[in-house]
Amino acid sequence: MVAQKFVRMILQSTGIGLAAGALAFAGATSALAFAGATIAAEQKPQSFVFSGPIPPQFIISPEDGARIHDHLSIASEVAERLSHICQANAKMHGGSATIVILDPYGRLVHEHRMDGQSYINQKAAENKAMTALLTREPSHVLTNRAFDDVSTLIRMDQFGLNVQEGGLPIIVNDQLIGAIGVGGGAGGAAYGEERCAHDALQEVFGPQPAILPPPAGARTGGGGIPQRVPQNGRAGGGNGG
């Protein structure tokens, strides 16, 4: 209302007709709204695109969901399939792993511990999955943010977030249906925890966003926290879980 009165005063003082001025004002407003919508669209992440409802084979059945008022969670059979794919890939690369799949509310759907996995491996996988769920991003995002940054590392720990690679959100048609976390090595530098999770998601759900590269000047051993590459080009493992 204030803007309209201001425009009316300007039009009267300049001799421009009110009708013509109103049309000009409306046109300018529409142009600004269009520009704002365009900028917002450009800023929206393009990794995932909404393309309709979630295919029913990926989520809890209507009958089971009705009992707990949940029609978004990843189906238990799908979660189990993800873990078996990751297990097979880890074995193929001479490794072992713990695989954890959570529903969108942070509750456990499926956890698979291969032989030789420790308590730390299990907790790392659980925490990576929870981190991906809470942030709606790969845990690798925090891995890169915390690299050579002790203050960020401390803050993320205070928030209960894991800064190791290996956690990915499970998103189908731009809808979060769960998260997966992999710990325990999964083949180490030859393959790795995040790659194990990524390949399983890709086999079940189709193309996934590309895995993030390590931060500049760093290298990982297939998981965990990246180490700075020394001058001779060699770096140790990633202290993974």
Long-range contacts (C-beta under 8 A, 24 or more apart in sequence): 47-209, 48-171, 48-173, 48-174, 48-209, 49-173, 49-174, 50-173, 50-174, 50-175, 51-173, 51-174, 52-173, 53-173, 54-172, 54-173, 54-175, 54-177, 55-172, 55-173, 58-172, 58-177, 58-204, 58-205, 59-177, 70-103, 70-105, 72-104, 72-175, 72-176, 72-177, 73-103, 73-104, 73-105, 73-109, 73-177, 73-178, 74-101, 74-103, 74-109, 74-170, 74-177, 74-178, 76-109, 76-110, 78-204, 79-109, 79-110, 79-178, 80-110, 80-112, 81-204, 82-110, 82-180, 82-200, 82-201, 82-204, 83-110, 83-111, 83-112, 83-200, 84-112, 85-199, 85-200, 85-203, 85-204, 86-112, 86-182, 86-186, 86-196, 86-197, 86-199, 86-200, 87-112, 87-114, 89-186, 89-187, 89-191, 89-196, 89-199, 89-200, 90-114, 90-185, 90-186, 90-187, 90-191, 90-196, 92-187, 92-191, 93-186, 93-187, 93-188, 93-190, 93-191, 94-187, 94-190, 95-184, 95-185, 95-186, 95-187, 95-188, 95-190, 95-191, 96-184, 96-185, 96-186, 97-121, 97-125, 97-182, 97-183, 97-184, 97-185, 97-186, 97-193, 97-196, 98-122, 98-124, 98-125, 98-182, 98-183, 98-184, 99-125, 99-180, 99-181, 99-182, 99-196, 99-197, 99-200, 100-125, 100-126, 100-128, 100-129, 100-180, 100-181, 100-182, 100-183, 101-129, 101-170, 101-178, 101-179, 101-180, 102-129, 102-130, 102-133, 102-178, 102-179, 102-180, 102-181, 103-177, 103-178, 104-133, 104-176, 104-177, 104-178, 106-130, 106-133, 106-134, 109-178, 114-184, 116-184, 117-183, 117-184, 118-184, 120-183, 120-241, 121-183, 121-184, 121-185, 121-241, 122-183, 122-184, 123-183, 123-241, 124-162, 124-164, 124-166, 124-181, 124-183, 124-184, 124-240, 124-241, 125-166, 125-181, 125-182, 125-183, 125-184, 125-241, 126-181, 126-183, 127-162, 127-167, 127-181, 127-241, 128-162, 128-164, 128-165, 128-166, 128-167, 128-181, 128-182, 128-183, 128-193, 128-241, 129-167, 129-179, 129-180, 129-181, 130-160, 130-162, 130-167, 130-179, 130-181, 131-161, 131-162, 131-163, 131-167, 131-181, 132-167, 132-168, 132-169, 132-179, 132-180, 132-181, 133-169, 133-176, 133-178, 133-179, 134-161, 135-161, 135-169, 136-169, 136-171, 136-176, 137-169, 138-165, 138-167, 138-168, 138-169, 138-194, 138-211, 138-212, 139-163, 139-164, 139-165, 139-166, 139-167, 139-168, 139-181, 140-165, 140-167, 140-194, 140-211, 140-212, 141-212, 143-214, 143-215, 143-220, 143-225, 143-226, 144-212, 144-214, 144-215, 144-226, 146-225, 147-214, 147-215, 147-218, 147-225, 147-226, 148-215, 148-218, 148-228, 163-225, 164-193, 164-223, 164-224, 164-225, 164-238, 164-240, 164-241, 165-192, 165-193, 165-194, 165-220, 165-223, 165-224, 165-238, 165-240, 166-192, 166-193, 166-194, 166-196, 166-197, 166-223, 166-240, 166-241, 167-197, 168-194, 168-197, 168-198, 168-201, 168-208, 170-201, 170-205, 172-205, 182-223, 183-223, 183-240, 183-241, 184-240, 184-241, 185-222, 185-223, 185-240, 186-222, 186-223, 187-222, 188-221, 188-222, 188-223, 188-237, 188-240, 189-220, 189-221, 189-222, 189-237, 190-222, 191-222, 192-220, 192-221, 192-222, 192-223, 193-222, 193-223, 193-224, 193-240, 194-223, 195-222
